[in-house]
Every structure is written in structure tokens, then in C-alpha cells.
Amino acid sequence: MAGKRKSNQNRIAYQEFGNTDNSQALARGVPDLPPNQQDIRIQATRSGRKGKTVTVLTGFQHNPETLSKLLKKLKSQCGSGGTVKNNTVEIQGDHKQKLLETLTKLGYKAKISGG
């Protein structure tokens, strides 16, 4: 019993500066550009989705809150589901034309890419 020590995960061996909370330093700043400064690409794809067609929108430079609000508008316009993954918006189904029209009305510079 005399040789056992309690294990402490937060034990500091050496600390040069005072604050050890790095959460603000690690939070990556995402620029929230206005719609007219963003180039959006619209592409329908099936790869890795078991044959289901998904329309993928790439090129967004928004913070997550703005992207989720935009996603809600786009899903209601298309009448289908969707998600945001790594600053790309995925809408279920092939809605390239409808999304192009909606994004240009919102002020984005959007193009359909791929075949």
C-alpha cells in the first residue's frame, strides 16, 4: 500500500505561463462573407451513398449558424431533407436547377458543375 500513488490526469510538471485553457486559441475563425463574394458549386452525386442521388453545394464561407439557417431555407424550397458536413451542404435528391435559382435570388454566385 505504501508504494501506490493516486493517478492524476491533470498533473502539471512544468508551466511557464498562467492560463492553460486553450479553447479560444483552438477555435478556428471562419470568415462570414456576404453572398455576393462567394462562388458556390452545385453538383449531383451518388458516390458513397448506396445509389441515392444527393445534390452537394460547396464553396460556402459562413459560420455554422448561418449555414444551418441557409440549409433550412434550401430544404424547404426543395421539399426534401439535407445536412451540413464540413462547410458543404447536402440536399437529398437531384435539385440542381431549383437550388441554382434559389441561390441566385439570395445573391450568391452559383454554378452547376459536373455532368
Z-matrix of the N, CA and C atoms (Angstrom, degrees):
N
C 1 1.441
C 2 1.526 1 112.14
N 3 1.300 2 117.27 1 -30.84
C 4 1.456 3 120.15 2 -175.25
C 5 1.525 4 111.58 3 -69.49
N 6 1.346 5 119.39 4 -27.29
C 7 1.451 6 122.54 5 -176.43
C 8 1.523 7 114.34 6 -86.95
N 9 1.322 8 118.60 7 -7.73
C 10 1.471 9 121.17 8 -177.17
C 11 1.524 10 110.99 9 -87.51
N 12 1.363 11 115.64 10 139.90
C 13 1.456 12 121.51 11 175.89
C 14 1.516 13 109.10 12 -120.26
N 15 1.294 14 115.25 13 154.11
C 16 1.456 15 119.26 14 174.05
C 17 1.517 16 108.36 15 -77.62
N 18 1.316 17 116.68 16 135.13
C 19 1.459 18 121.70 17 178.41
C 20 1.516 19 109.50 18 -82.80
N 21 1.314 20 116.36 19 127.57
C 22 1.457 21 121.15 20 179.30
C 23 1.523 22 108.39 21 -121.22
N 24 1.326 23 117.46 22 116.21
C 25 1.458 24 122.48 23 -176.61
C 26 1.519 25 112.54 24 -69.65
N 27 1.308 26 119.46 25 -30.12
C 28 1.460 27 122.98 26 -174.73
C 29 1.531 28 112.39 27 -97.15
N 30 1.284 29 117.62 28 22.21
C 31 1.457 30 121.43 29 -179.02
C 32 1.529 31 109.51 30 -72.76
N 33 1.312 32 117.35 31 127.53
C 34 1.450 33 122.71 32 -177.51
C 35 1.523 34 108.09 33 -104.56
N 36 1.340 35 116.59 34 125.44
C 37 1.453 36 120.89 35 178.89
C 38 1.529 37 110.47 36 -85.80
N 39 1.329 38 117.04 37 -39.97
C 40 1.455 39 121.32 38 -179.34
C 41 1.515 40 108.65 39 -150.07
N 42 1.318 41 116.24 40 136.54
C 43 1.455 42 120.75 41 179.04
C 44 1.520 43 108.68 42 -143.72
N 45 1.349 44 115.65 43 117.20
C 46 1.453 45 119.77 44 -176.70
C 47 1.519 46 111.99 45 -83.54
N 48 1.327 47 116.95 46 -39.90
C 49 1.454 48 121.16 47 -177.81
C 50 1.519 49 109.46 48 -113.85
N 51 1.338 50 116.89 49 164.44
C 52 1.454 51 122.34 50 -169.34
C 53 1.508 52 117.46 51 -70.28
N 54 1.331 53 119.73 52 -53.49
C 55 1.453 54 121.94 53 -168.87
C 56 1.526 55 111.27 54 -89.33
N 57 1.329 56 117.00 55 129.85
C 58 1.468 57 120.37 56 178.47
C 59 1.516 58 111.80 57 -102.73
N 60 1.324 59 118.11 58 1.41
C 61 1.460 60 121.66 59 179.94
C 62 1.527 61 109.18 60 -83.38
N 63 1.338 62 117.38 61 107.52
C 64 1.466 63 122.49 62 -177.45
C 65 1.523 64 112.22 63 -103.49
N 66 1.313 65 119.11 64 14.78
C 67 1.463 66 120.88 65 -173.83
C 68 1.527 67 112.13 66 -62.25
N 69 1.334 68 117.82 67 -38.28
C 70 1.462 69 119.19 68 179.34
C 71 1.518 70 111.57 69 -72.89
N 72 1.306 71 117.42 70 -32.06
C 73 1.464 72 120.34 71 178.27
C 74 1.520 73 110.81 72 -71.57
N 75 1.331 74 116.82 73 -32.91
C 76 1.459 75 120.77 74 -178.67
C 77 1.523 76 112.78 75 -82.50
N 78 1.327 77 117.87 76 -18.89
C 79 1.468 78 120.80 77 178.78
C 80 1.525 79 108.15 78 -69.37
N 81 1.311 80 115.27 79 117.74
C 82 1.457 81 120.50 80 -175.74
C 83 1.522 82 109.65 81 -81.13
N 84 1.304 83 115.38 82 129.49
C 85 1.451 84 119.93 83 179.18
C 86 1.525 85 110.74 84 -77.78
N 87 1.324 86 117.18 85 122.70
C 88 1.458 87 121.83 86 178.62
C 89 1.524 88 107.77 87 -105.82
N 90 1.328 89 117.54 88 122.93
C 91 1.458 90 118.47 89 179.17
C 92 1.526 91 110.61 90 -68.11
N 93 1.311 92 116.04 91 137.88
C 94 1.460 93 121.09 92 179.26
C 95 1.526 94 107.10 93 -108.05
N 96 1.339 95 115.62 94 82.35
C 97 1.457 96 121.16 95 -176.02
C 98 1.521 97 111.15 96 -77.07
N 99 1.331 98 117.46 97 151.91
C 100 1.462 99 119.58 98 174.52
C 101 1.525 100 110.66 99 -67.46
N 102 1.332 101 117.91 100 156.35
C 103 1.466 102 121.31 101 -175.45
C 104 1.525 103 114.72 102 -56.98
N 105 1.323 104 119.18 103 -35.28
C 106 1.461 105 119.66 104 -176.09
C 107 1.526 106 113.00 105 -72.70
N 108 1.335 107 119.13 106 -9.10
C 109 1.456 108 122.29 107 178.04
C 110 1.521 109 112.62 108 -101.68
N 111 1.328 110 117.65 109 8.38
C 112 1.457 111 120.75 110 -176.92
C 113 1.521 112 110.65 111 -113.73
N 114 1.335 113 115.70 112 136.22
C 115 1.462 114 122.29 113 176.17
C 116 1.525 115 108.25 114 -103.77
N 117 1.313 116 116.02 115 112.24
C 118 1.455 117 121.83 116 -175.93
C 119 1.517 118 109.78 117 -104.54
N 120 1.316 119 117.38 118 135.90
C 121 1.465 120 123.78 119 176.13
C 122 1.521 121 108.72 120 -109.70
N 123 1.326 122 115.67 121 133.10
C 124 1.461 123 122.38 122 -179.21
C 125 1.516 124 107.63 123 -114.16
N 126 1.337 125 116.93 124 126.83
C 127 1.457 126 120.66 125 -176.93
C 128 1.522 127 109.37 126 -146.08
N 129 1.324 128 116.26 127 135.82
C 130 1.460 129 121.28 128 174.46
C 131 1.528 130 107.89 129 -95.46
N 132 1.315 131 116.50 130 132.84
C 133 1.456 132 120.63 131 -177.40
C 134 1.526 133 110.30 132 -141.50
N 135 1.322 134 115.04 133 158.83
C 136 1.463 135 121.56 134 176.68
C 137 1.525 136 111.56 135 -125.03
N 138 1.327 137 117.36 136 -8.10
C 139 1.462 138 120.10 137 -171.43
C 140 1.525 139 111.62 138 -64.98
N 141 1.329 140 115.30 139 130.14
C 142 1.454 141 121.76 140 178.02
C 143 1.507 142 114.72 141 73.80
N 144 1.324 143 117.96 142 16.68
C 145 1.466 144 120.73 143 -177.61
C 146 1.515 145 112.49 144 -127.18
N 147 1.317 146 116.47 145 24.77
C 148 1.477 147 123.57 146 176.06
C 149 1.525 148 112.01 147 55.76
N 150 1.332 149 117.58 148 40.33
C 151 1.450 150 121.63 149 175.85
C 152 1.511 151 115.82 150 85.18
N 153 1.314 152 118.12 151 -3.11
C 154 1.471 153 121.17 152 179.69
C 155 1.530 154 109.30 153 -84.05
N 156 1.312 155 117.26 154 135.84
C 157 1.457 156 121.47 155 179.35
C 158 1.522 157 109.82 156 -84.03
N 159 1.336 158 115.08 157 133.38
C 160 1.458 159 122.40 158 179.09
C 161 1.516 160 107.59 159 -132.01
N 162 1.320 161 117.93 160 134.81
C 163 1.456 162 122.38 161 175.20
C 164 1.519 163 108.23 162 -92.51
N 165 1.343 164 116.06 163 121.73
C 166 1.459 165 122.08 164 -175.39
C 167 1.529 166 108.98 165 -108.49
N 168 1.327 167 116.34 166 129.08
C 169 1.461 168 123.28 167 178.08
C 170 1.519 169 108.10 168 -111.49
N 171 1.340 170 117.30 169 118.52
C 172 1.461 171 120.94 170 -178.71
C 173 1.519 172 110.18 171 -119.95
N 174 1.339 173 115.43 172 161.94
C 175 1.458 174 121.38 173 176.28
C 176 1.514 175 114.23 174 102.63
N 177 1.324 176 118.32 175 8.07
C 178 1.463 177 120.43 176 -179.61
C 179 1.513 178 110.48 177 -75.11
N 180 1.315 179 116.66 178 140.14
C 181 1.457 180 123.02 179 173.32
C 182 1.520 181 107.89 180 -126.45
N 183 1.329 182 114.16 181 71.15
C 184 1.465 183 122.31 182 -179.76
C 185 1.516 184 108.98 183 -127.83
N 186 1.329 185 115.60 184 162.43
C 187 1.454 186 119.21 185 171.52
C 188 1.532 187 108.43 186 -79.13
N 189 1.327 188 118.39 187 162.91
C 190 1.472 189 120.61 188 -175.07
C 191 1.526 190 114.92 189 -58.09
N 192 1.330 191 118.28 190 -33.40
C 193 1.466 192 120.38 191 -179.20
C 194 1.529 193 110.72 192 -66.75
N 195 1.324 194 116.83 193 -43.29
C 196 1.461 195 120.90 194 179.77
C 197 1.522 196 110.53 195 -66.51
N 198 1.338 197 116.64 196 -39.25
C 199 1.463 198 120.00 197 178.74
C 200 1.525 199 111.58 198 -64.54
N 201 1.319 200 117.49 199 -38.53
C 202 1.466 201 119.04 200 179.84
C 203 1.526 202 111.46 201 -68.41
N 204 1.339 203 117.50 202 -34.71
C 205 1.469 204 120.30 203 176.28
C 206 1.528 205 110.64 204 -67.16
N 207 1.334 206 116.21 205 -41.86
C 208 1.460 207 120.83 206 178.03
C 209 1.521 208 110.63 207 -64.81
N 210 1.320 209 116.90 208 -40.50
C 211 1.465 210 121.58 209 178.28
C 212 1.522 211 110.96 210 -59.19
N 213 1.313 212 116.45 211 -41.78
C 214 1.463 213 120.31 212 179.58
C 215 1.524 214 111.24 213 -61.77
N 216 1.352 215 117.24 214 -41.81
C 217 1.469 216 120.93 215 178.01
C 218 1.530 217 110.50 216 -63.63
N 219 1.333 218 116.13 217 -45.94
C 220 1.464 219 120.09 218 -176.69
C 221 1.527 220 111.75 219 -66.43
N 222 1.318 221 117.04 220 -39.20
C 223 1.469 222 119.98 221 178.75
C 224 1.522 223 110.84 222 -64.80
N 225 1.323 224 117.25 223 -38.70
C 226 1.463 225 119.03 224 -179.98
C 227 1.528 226 110.82 225 -70.50
N 228 1.332 227 118.36 226 -33.62
C 229 1.463 228 121.33 227 176.88
C 230 1.521 229 111.59 228 -65.82
N 231 1.340 230 116.31 229 -37.79
C 232 1.467 231 120.27 230 -177.37
C 233 1.525 232 112.92 231 -89.74
N 234 1.314 233 116.97 232 -18.14
C 235 1.455 234 119.98 233 -178.34
C 236 1.517 235 112.09 234 69.36
N 237 1.326 236 116.96 235 35.87
C 238 1.464 237 120.12 236 -179.96
C 239 1.518 238 109.60 237 -145.98
N 240 1.313 239 115.80 238 176.90
C 241 1.457 240 121.71 239 -178.76
C 242 1.512 241 111.51 240 -86.58
N 243 1.314 242 115.21 241 172.96
C 244 1.452 243 120.04 242 178.42
C 245 1.509 244 111.17 243 -177.84
N 246 1.346 245 115.32 244 176.11
C 247 1.452 246 120.85 245 -178.44
C 248 1.520 247 109.85 246 -153.27
N 249 1.341 248 115.02 247 167.87
C 250 1.457 249 122.25 248 174.33
C 251 1.520 250 107.30 249 -114.03
N 252 1.335 251 117.09 250 125.47
C 253 1.461 252 122.18 251 177.10
C 254 1.519 253 108.69 252 -134.70
N 255 1.323 254 117.16 253 118.99
C 256 1.469 255 123.37 254 175.57
C 257 1.530 256 112.71 255 50.83
N 258 1.310 257 117.76 256 52.37
C 259 1.470 258 124.31 257 -179.75
C 260 1.522 259 113.51 258 61.53
N 261 1.320 260 118.22 259 20.36
C 262 1.458 261 121.76 260 170.65
C 263 1.522 262 107.79 261 -118.71
N 264 1.312 263 115.53 262 144.26
C 265 1.460 264 121.18 263 179.75
C 266 1.516 265 107.82 264 -105.37
N 267 1.328 266 117.05 265 130.65
C 268 1.456 267 122.17 266 178.13
C 269 1.525 268 108.84 267 -116.70
N 270 1.334 269 115.92 268 125.32
C 271 1.458 270 122.73 269 177.85
C 272 1.522 271 107.46 270 -115.23
N 273 1.315 272 116.58 271 130.80
C 274 1.460 273 120.47 272 -178.47
C 275 1.519 274 110.45 273 -69.61
N 276 1.349 275 116.23 274 132.34
C 277 1.455 276 121.78 275 179.07
C 278 1.523 277 111.26 276 98.75
N 279 1.338 278 115.07 277 173.18
C 280 1.462 279 121.29 278 -179.79
C 281 1.531 280 108.79 279 -98.24
N 282 1.321 281 116.90 280 99.12
C 283 1.461 282 122.65 281 -176.41
C 284 1.525 283 110.93 282 -126.64
N 285 1.324 284 117.52 283 39.01
C 286 1.465 285 120.52 284 -174.67
C 287 1.526 286 112.30 285 -59.30
N 288 1.321 287 118.14 286 -51.64
C 289 1.470 288 121.35 287 -176.64
C 290 1.519 289 112.15 288 -64.40
N 291 1.318 290 116.12 289 -44.77
C 292 1.462 291 120.45 290 -178.67
C 293 1.529 292 110.95 291 -62.96
N 294 1.348 293 116.49 292 -40.77
C 295 1.454 294 120.18 293 179.52
C 296 1.525 295 111.39 294 -70.30
N 297 1.324 296 117.06 295 -35.54
C 298 1.459 297 120.66 296 177.33
C 299 1.522 298 110.76 297 -61.56
N 300 1.330 299 116.60 298 -46.00
C 301 1.457 300 121.02 299 179.03
C 302 1.526 301 111.41 300 -63.85
N 303 1.325 302 116.57 301 -43.19
C 304 1.466 303 120.63 302 -178.45
C 305 1.521 304 111.08 303 -65.17
N 306 1.335 305 116.98 304 -44.02
C 307 1.462 306 119.61 305 -178.57
C 308 1.525 307 112.30 306 -68.01
N 309 1.334 308 117.55 307 -36.81
C 310 1.467 309 118.60 308 177.86
C 311 1.530 310 111.05 309 -68.20
N 312 1.340 311 117.63 310 -33.52
C 313 1.474 312 120.10 311 175.12
C 314 1.529 313 111.33 312 -65.46
N 315 1.340 314 116.05 313 -32.80
C 316 1.468 315 120.74 314 179.35
C 317 1.531 316 111.87 315 -79.53
N 318 1.339 317 117.70 316 -7.93
C 319 1.450 318 120.80 317 176.08
C 320 1.517 319 115.74 318 103.05
N 321 1.320 320 118.17 319 4.41
C 322 1.464 321 121.26 320 -179.81
C 323 1.520 322 110.15 321 -82.43
N 324 1.349 323 116.75 322 151.86
C 325 1.458 324 122.06 323 170.06
C 326 1.525 325 106.38 324 -92.09
N 327 1.318 326 116.88 325 103.96
C 328 1.464 327 121.24 326 -174.46
C 329 1.519 328 110.56 327 -119.90
N 330 1.326 329 116.24 328 146.93
C 331 1.454 330 123.60 329 176.73
C 332 1.510 331 109.36 330 -137.37
N 333 1.338 332 115.39 331 148.50
C 334 1.462 333 120.25 332 172.70
C 335 1.518 334 107.17 333 -88.39
N 336 1.325 335 116.93 334 126.19
C 337 1.447 336 120.32 335 179.27
C 338 1.523 337 109.69 336 -116.64
N 339 1.305 338 116.73 337 157.51
C 340 1.462 339 120.98 338 -179.50
C 341 1.509 340 110.81 339 84.15
N 342 1.338 341 115.30 340 -175.76
C 343 1.460 342 119.73 341 -176.11
C 344 1.431 343 111.58 342 -101.67
